[in-house]
Amino acid sequence: MEINTISNSKNKINNNHAQRAVKAVKSISRAHTLSTPDKTVLDKLEKSADQKSSLGWQIITKKMWGEPKKDTKVQEHKGAGKNKTSSIKGFIVKAGDGFAQIGRAFKALPSFVYPAIHGANAAEKQIIIESLDKLPLKDATSVHSIYMSDKLLMPNGVNEAAGLARNMGPIHTIQLSRPWLYDGVVIHEVGHTKDYSTGLGGLVGTTSSHRPFGIGPHVTEYAKTNHWEDFAESYEAFHTNPGHLQNTSMAKYNAVAASEKQSLLEKAFDNKPVREAGKVIGDAIGKVPFLRETLQVIGFVLGPLQINKGYNQLHDGYNNDDPGKKLDGKLNMAAGIMHTVKPLALFGLATDIGHAVINRSIKKGNMTPQEAEKKVNNAFKPFTQPIGNLAYAIKTFKQAD
């Protein structure tokens, strides 16, 4: 009796599973036949995905909750005549955009401009240039300005220094002591600026902050000072006495070698004609005090400025339901973010070029702003929809609460 009861229960469970399986198969079959009701459901799902993606963009523009309000300001009629002041202003804005685009293009490409050298005589300049020529182009250009001094003191103000490298965010400079000038010192200090070019602002996550640097064995006594000097001394030895570094620490030799690898684009740029052009430009910039530092700061803010421009365009686009403004805003914000992150700068340049091609196509009447915006939405949906999904979930939770 007990056995039969168990058997009957099992039969009921199996029947339930079978019924569910049949329902699932029917549901899948209906979805594949794409009957009219199922198409409607799929359209709704696609529309929902687009709405989530749109919500993701609105979050980026700080319009997280609810639909953006329409702009109630009276718009000027397009046919209204523009005065002379507005024409000049428009010309200045266009010229500024053009120069900014050129600046972003140069920033996206591998750096090839040699550092500006200040206060060096011809013989000293030759030692510096020849030392830089021994290094990969990406390392030689990691320093932006080099200054010669008759006497150089360590930060403690007591001990004399052969050279000092300084990290000032987007600006990397080197000071060299005239009595101690030789190729090893130049290469050591470039090791520091190369290290500053990695990680977050050269402070967190730099090459030198990872093992094997900061631990023994050390290639010199001075390398024991800290992980920054350990890397710089290892870097100097790698280029001036590689056998000694290999015998001391093969792990550090391999780590420096790995950091020296160049991308295909960097290899393409690292040739004599490009280097010579970089030297000429660097020498010309060096004739104007602090010009190189100023250019570095301008290059550093180009990305954030483009993000800000895109934010304002996207904000206006949602306020006024203007697909053209939304299109420009999305592409400018995306490109600006890419230009701000050096490894993505080339993709930022590609986005800028694509933006120009799309605008030209709209101007010729090959596509409407709405069609262009839809294509851009589809391209960025993998990034914006998850943000929209999260915001929608939080919003629903808050409403339920």
C-alpha positions as CSV (number, residue, x, y, z in Angstrom):
1,M,0.0,0.0,0.0
2,E,2.8,2.4,0.9
3,I,4.7,1.5,-2.2
4,N,1.6,2.2,-4.4
5,T,1.1,5.6,-2.8
6,I,4.7,6.5,-3.6
7,S,4.3,5.2,-7.1
8,N,1.1,7.3,-7.7
9,S,2.9,10.4,-6.4
10,K,5.7,9.9,-8.8
11,N,3.3,9.5,-11.7
12,K,1.6,12.8,-10.8
13,I,5.0,14.5,-10.7
14,N,6.0,13.1,-14.0
15,N,2.7,14.1,-15.6
16,N,3.2,17.7,-14.3
17,H,6.7,17.8,-15.8
18,A,5.4,16.5,-19.1
19,Q,2.6,19.1,-19.2
20,R,5.1,21.9,-18.5
21,A,7.4,20.5,-21.2
22,V,4.6,20.5,-23.8
23,K,3.6,24.1,-22.9
24,A,7.3,25.1,-23.3
25,V,7.6,23.4,-26.6
26,K,4.3,25.1,-27.8
27,S,5.6,28.4,-26.6
28,I,8.9,28.0,-28.5
29,S,7.0,26.8,-31.6
30,R,4.8,29.9,-31.5
31,A,7.8,32.2,-31.1
32,H,9.5,30.6,-34.2
33,T,6.4,30.8,-36.4
34,L,6.3,34.5,-35.6
35,S,2.5,34.8,-35.7
36,T,1.0,38.3,-35.4
37,P,0.6,38.3,-31.6
38,D,4.2,37.1,-31.1
39,K,5.5,39.8,-33.4
40,T,3.7,42.3,-31.3
41,V,5.3,40.9,-28.2
42,L,8.8,41.0,-29.8
43,D,8.2,44.6,-30.9
44,K,7.3,45.5,-27.4
45,L,10.4,43.8,-26.1
46,E,12.5,45.7,-28.6
47,K,10.8,49.0,-27.8
48,S,11.4,48.3,-24.1
49,A,15.1,47.6,-24.8
50,D,15.4,50.9,-26.7
51,Q,13.7,52.7,-23.8
52,K,16.1,51.2,-21.3
53,S,19.0,52.3,-23.6
54,S,17.5,55.8,-23.8
55,L,17.2,55.8,-20.0
56,G,20.9,54.9,-19.8
57,W,21.7,58.0,-21.8
58,Q,19.4,60.2,-19.7
59,I,21.2,58.9,-16.6
60,I,24.5,60.1,-18.0
61,T,22.9,63.5,-18.5
62,K,21.5,63.5,-14.9
63,K,17.9,63.0,-16.0
64,M,17.4,59.8,-14.1
65,W,13.8,60.0,-13.0
66,G,10.9,60.5,-15.4
67,E,10.8,62.1,-18.8
68,P,12.8,65.3,-19.5
69,K,10.7,68.4,-19.5
70,K,10.1,70.2,-22.7
71,D,11.8,73.6,-23.2
72,T,9.2,76.3,-22.9
73,K,11.4,79.0,-24.4
74,V,10.3,80.5,-27.7
75,Q,12.7,79.5,-30.4
76,E,13.9,82.0,-32.9
77,H,12.7,81.4,-36.4
78,K,15.4,80.0,-38.7
79,G,14.8,82.6,-41.3
80,A,15.6,85.4,-38.9
81,G,18.7,87.3,-40.1
82,K,21.8,86.8,-38.1
83,N,23.7,89.9,-37.0
84,K,27.4,90.4,-37.5
85,T,28.2,89.5,-33.9
86,S,26.6,86.1,-34.1
87,S,28.4,85.4,-37.4
88,I,31.8,86.1,-35.8
89,K,30.9,84.0,-32.7
90,G,29.8,81.2,-35.0
91,F,33.1,81.4,-36.9
92,I,35.1,81.4,-33.7
93,V,33.2,78.3,-32.4
94,K,33.8,76.5,-35.7
95,A,37.5,77.4,-35.7
96,G,37.8,76.3,-32.1
97,D,36.1,73.0,-32.9
98,G,38.5,72.5,-35.8
99,F,41.6,73.1,-33.7
100,A,40.3,70.8,-31.0
101,Q,39.7,68.1,-33.5
102,I,43.2,68.4,-34.8
103,G,44.5,68.3,-31.2
104,R,42.5,65.1,-30.5
105,A,43.8,63.5,-33.7
106,F,47.4,64.2,-32.7
107,K,46.7,62.9,-29.2
108,A,45.2,59.7,-30.5
109,L,48.2,58.9,-32.6
110,P,51.5,57.6,-31.0
111,S,53.6,60.5,-29.5
112,F,56.6,61.3,-31.7
113,V,57.6,64.9,-30.6
114,Y,60.9,64.9,-28.7
115,P,61.1,66.8,-25.4
116,A,61.8,70.5,-25.4
117,I,65.3,71.1,-24.1
118,H,66.1,74.2,-22.1
119,G,69.4,75.7,-20.9
120,A,71.7,73.1,-22.7
121,N,74.6,74.0,-24.9
122,A,75.2,72.2,-28.2
123,A,77.4,69.4,-26.7
124,E,74.9,68.8,-23.8
125,K,72.0,68.7,-26.2
126,Q,73.8,66.1,-28.3
127,I,74.3,63.8,-25.3
128,I,70.6,64.1,-24.4
129,I,69.4,63.5,-28.0
130,E,71.7,60.5,-28.5
131,S,70.6,59.0,-25.2
132,L,66.9,59.4,-26.2
133,D,67.7,57.8,-29.6
134,K,68.7,54.6,-27.8
135,L,65.2,54.2,-26.4
136,P,61.9,53.2,-28.0
137,L,60.1,56.3,-29.3
138,K,57.2,55.9,-26.9
139,D,59.8,56.1,-24.0
140,A,61.8,59.0,-25.4
141,T,58.6,61.0,-25.8
142,S,57.3,60.2,-22.3
143,V,59.2,63.3,-21.1
144,H,58.0,66.6,-22.3
145,S,60.6,69.1,-21.1
146,I,64.3,68.7,-20.0
147,Y,66.0,71.5,-18.0
148,M,69.8,71.8,-17.4
149,S,71.1,73.1,-14.0
150,D,74.6,73.9,-12.8
151,K,73.8,72.2,-9.5
152,L,70.9,70.0,-8.5
153,L,69.8,69.1,-5.0
154,M,67.7,66.2,-3.8
155,P,64.2,67.1,-2.4
156,N,65.7,67.1,1.1
157,G,67.8,70.1,0.0
158,V,71.1,68.5,1.3
159,N,72.3,65.8,-1.1
160,E,73.4,66.6,-4.6
161,A,71.5,64.9,-7.4
162,A,72.5,63.9,-10.9
163,G,68.9,64.2,-12.1
164,L,65.4,64.6,-11.0
165,A,62.1,63.6,-12.7
166,R,58.9,65.3,-11.8
167,N,55.3,64.0,-12.3
168,M,52.8,66.8,-12.6
169,G,49.8,64.9,-14.0
170,P,49.8,65.3,-17.7
171,I,53.3,67.0,-17.6
172,H,56.5,65.0,-17.1
173,T,59.8,67.0,-16.8
174,I,63.4,66.2,-16.1
175,Q,66.1,68.3,-14.5
176,L,69.7,67.3,-15.2
177,S,72.9,68.4,-13.4
178,R,75.5,69.7,-15.7
179,P,78.5,68.0,-13.9
180,W,76.8,64.6,-13.9
181,L,75.5,64.5,-17.4
182,Y,75.9,61.2,-19.3
183,D,73.6,58.8,-21.1
184,G,73.0,56.6,-18.0
185,V,71.5,59.5,-16.0
186,V,69.3,60.6,-19.0
187,I,68.0,57.0,-19.4
188,H,67.4,56.6,-15.7
189,E,65.3,59.7,-15.5
190,V,63.4,58.7,-18.6
191,G,62.7,55.4,-16.8
192,H,60.8,57.5,-14.2
193,T,58.8,59.4,-16.8
194,K,58.0,56.2,-18.6
195,D,56.7,54.8,-15.2
196,Y,54.7,58.0,-14.6
197,S,52.9,57.4,-17.9
198,T,51.5,54.2,-16.6
199,G,48.7,53.6,-14.0
200,L,46.5,56.4,-12.7
201,G,48.2,59.7,-13.0
202,G,51.6,58.0,-12.4
203,L,50.7,57.5,-8.8
204,V,48.6,54.3,-8.5
205,G,49.0,51.1,-10.5
206,T,52.3,52.1,-12.2
207,T,54.7,49.5,-13.6
208,S,57.1,50.0,-10.7
209,S,54.3,49.4,-8.1
210,H,54.0,45.8,-9.2
211,R,56.3,42.9,-8.5
212,P,59.2,42.2,-9.0
213,F,60.0,45.8,-8.3
214,G,60.4,46.9,-4.7
215,I,61.9,43.6,-3.6
216,G,65.4,42.1,-4.0
217,P,67.6,41.2,-5.6
218,H,68.5,44.8,-6.7
219,V,70.7,45.8,-9.6
220,T,72.4,48.6,-7.6
221,E,72.4,49.8,-4.0
222,Y,70.4,52.9,-5.0
223,A,67.7,50.6,-6.4
224,K,67.0,49.6,-2.8
225,T,65.6,53.1,-2.0
226,N,62.0,52.4,-3.2
227,H,60.1,50.7,-6.0
228,W,60.3,53.8,-8.2
229,E,64.2,53.8,-8.0
230,D,64.2,50.0,-8.4
231,F,62.4,50.3,-11.7
232,A,64.5,53.3,-13.0
233,E,67.8,51.6,-12.1
234,S,66.6,48.3,-13.7
235,Y,65.4,50.3,-16.8
236,E,68.8,52.0,-17.0
237,A,70.6,48.7,-16.7
238,F,68.4,47.1,-19.3
239,H,69.5,49.7,-21.9
240,T,73.2,50.1,-20.8
241,N,74.2,46.8,-19.2
242,P,71.6,44.2,-19.9
243,G,73.8,41.3,-19.0
244,H,74.3,42.6,-15.5
245,L,70.5,43.0,-15.0
246,Q,69.9,39.4,-16.3
247,N,72.5,38.0,-13.9
248,T,71.0,40.0,-11.0
249,S,67.3,39.5,-11.6
250,M,65.9,37.8,-14.7
251,A,62.4,38.6,-13.4
252,K,63.1,42.4,-13.6
253,Y,64.8,42.0,-16.9
254,N,61.7,40.3,-18.3
255,A,59.4,42.9,-16.7
256,V,61.3,45.8,-18.3
257,A,61.4,43.9,-21.6
258,A,57.6,43.4,-21.5
259,S,57.1,47.2,-20.8
260,E,59.2,47.9,-23.9
261,K,56.9,46.1,-26.3
262,Q,55.3,48.4,-28.9
263,S,51.9,48.1,-30.6
264,L,51.8,47.8,-34.4
265,L,51.0,51.5,-34.7
266,E,53.9,52.5,-32.4
267,K,56.3,50.3,-34.4
268,A,55.1,52.0,-37.6
269,F,55.8,55.5,-36.1
270,D,59.2,54.5,-34.7
271,N,61.4,55.2,-37.7
272,K,64.1,57.7,-38.5
273,P,62.1,60.2,-40.6
274,V,59.4,60.4,-37.9
275,R,62.0,60.8,-35.1
276,E,63.7,63.6,-37.1
277,A,60.4,65.4,-37.5
278,G,59.8,65.0,-33.8
279,K,63.2,66.5,-33.0
280,V,62.6,69.5,-35.2
281,I,59.1,70.1,-33.6
282,G,60.5,69.6,-30.1
283,D,63.4,72.1,-30.8
284,A,61.0,74.7,-32.1
285,I,58.6,74.3,-29.1
286,G,61.6,74.6,-26.8
287,K,62.4,78.1,-28.0
288,V,59.2,79.4,-26.2
289,P,59.3,79.0,-22.4
290,F,56.6,76.7,-21.0
291,L,55.0,76.2,-24.4
292,R,55.4,72.4,-24.2
293,E,53.8,72.3,-20.7
294,T,50.9,74.5,-21.9
295,L,50.3,72.2,-24.9
296,Q,50.3,69.2,-22.7
297,V,47.6,70.7,-20.4
298,I,45.5,71.7,-23.5
299,G,45.8,68.2,-24.8
300,F,44.8,66.8,-21.4
301,V,41.6,68.8,-21.2
302,L,40.4,68.1,-24.8
303,G,38.7,64.9,-23.8
304,P,36.8,66.4,-20.8
305,L,35.8,69.4,-22.8
306,Q,34.4,67.2,-25.5
307,I,32.5,65.2,-22.9
308,N,31.1,68.5,-21.5
309,K,30.1,69.6,-25.0
310,G,28.3,66.3,-25.6
311,Y,26.6,66.5,-22.3
312,N,25.1,69.9,-23.1
313,Q,24.0,68.8,-26.6
314,L,22.4,65.6,-25.2
315,H,20.7,67.6,-22.5
316,D,19.2,70.0,-25.0
317,G,18.3,67.2,-27.3
318,Y,16.2,65.5,-24.7
319,N,14.7,68.7,-23.5
320,N,13.6,69.7,-27.0
321,D,13.1,66.2,-28.5
322,D,15.7,67.1,-31.1
323,P,17.2,63.9,-32.6
324,G,20.1,65.9,-34.3
325,K,21.2,67.3,-30.9
326,K,20.8,63.9,-29.3
327,L,22.9,62.3,-32.0
328,D,25.7,64.9,-31.7
329,G,25.6,64.7,-27.9
330,K,25.9,60.9,-27.8
331,L,28.8,60.8,-30.2
332,N,30.7,63.6,-28.6
333,M,30.3,62.1,-25.1
334,A,31.4,58.7,-26.3
335,A,34.4,60.1,-28.2
336,G,35.4,62.4,-25.3
337,I,35.4,59.5,-22.9
338,M,37.6,57.5,-25.2
339,H,40.0,60.4,-25.8
340,T,40.4,60.8,-22.0
341,V,41.6,57.2,-21.7
342,K,44.9,56.9,-23.7
343,P,44.5,53.3,-24.8
344,L,41.1,54.1,-26.2
345,A,42.1,57.4,-27.9
346,L,42.4,55.8,-31.3
347,F,38.7,54.5,-31.0
348,G,37.8,58.1,-30.0
349,L,39.4,59.3,-33.3
350,A,37.4,56.7,-35.2
351,T,34.2,57.9,-33.5
352,D,35.0,61.5,-34.4
353,I,35.5,60.5,-38.0
354,G,32.3,58.4,-38.0
355,H,30.5,61.4,-36.5
356,A,31.7,63.7,-39.4
357,V,30.7,61.0,-42.0
358,I,27.2,60.7,-40.5
359,N,26.6,64.5,-40.4
360,R,27.7,64.7,-44.0
361,S,25.3,62.0,-44.9
362,I,22.5,63.8,-43.1
363,K,23.4,67.0,-44.9
364,K,23.2,65.3,-48.3
365,G,19.8,63.8,-47.4
366,N,21.0,60.2,-47.5
367,M,19.6,59.6,-44.0
368,T,17.5,61.5,-41.5
369,P,18.7,62.5,-38.0
370,Q,16.2,60.0,-36.6
371,E,17.7,57.1,-38.6
372,A,21.2,58.1,-37.7
373,E,20.3,58.4,-34.0
374,K,18.8,54.9,-34.1
375,K,22.0,53.4,-35.6
376,V,24.1,55.1,-32.9
377,N,21.7,53.8,-30.2
378,N,22.1,50.3,-31.6
379,A,25.9,50.7,-31.6
380,F,26.0,51.8,-28.0
381,K,23.1,49.8,-26.6
382,P,25.4,47.1,-25.0
383,F,26.8,49.9,-22.8
384,T,23.8,52.1,-22.2
385,Q,21.0,49.4,-21.8
386,P,22.6,47.8,-18.6
387,I,22.6,51.3,-17.0
388,G,19.0,51.8,-18.0
389,N,18.1,48.3,-16.7
390,L,19.6,49.1,-13.3
391,A,18.0,52.5,-13.1
392,Y,14.6,51.1,-14.0
393,A,14.9,48.4,-11.3
394,I,15.9,51.0,-8.7
395,K,13.0,53.3,-9.8
396,T,10.5,50.4,-9.7
397,F,11.8,49.4,-6.3
398,K,11.4,53.0,-5.0
399,Q,7.9,53.3,-6.3
400,A,6.9,50.0,-4.7
401,D,8.5,51.1,-1.5
